[in-house]
Amino acid sequence: MTASQIGETTLFVCTTCRTQLADAASDQPRAGARLLAAIETVPTEQRVGVAVVGVECLSNCNRSCTVAVTAPGKWTYVLGALDPDLHVADVLTFAQLHQRHEAGLPAWRERPEYIRKNTVARVPTLPAQR
């Protein structure tokens, strides 16, 4: 099965995430919103197969910034402790690896090192309906 037959992966980016050093005192947008904006500035051809969607609160506040990577019939990953200035390429690389793998389980060694160390959760696919 080719990547185009597998379908698109969705990258959910929490827009309400703050940095560990509270953004509240700053007049800058929250770190999650900055992460989303940084990802959206990456040229479309470098995001092929990945739909980027901003969402409010992924409930991982202790390890923010947070994203979730998912697709129908595939495992879902929650990634945390992301820096909007440092980890855009790692997040997109992981999302594309997820998209290309039939079950959404990219090989551990192929994942960017920062992603390997900051995977918060891996959630199995829903069982097929009977």
ABEGO torsion letter per residue (X at the ends): XBAAAAEBBBBBBBAABBBABBAAABABBBAAAAAAAAAAABBAAAABGBBBBBBBEAGAAAAOBBBBBBBBGBBBBBBBGBBAAAAAAAAAAAAAAAAABAAGBBBAAABBAAAAAABABBBBBBBBBX
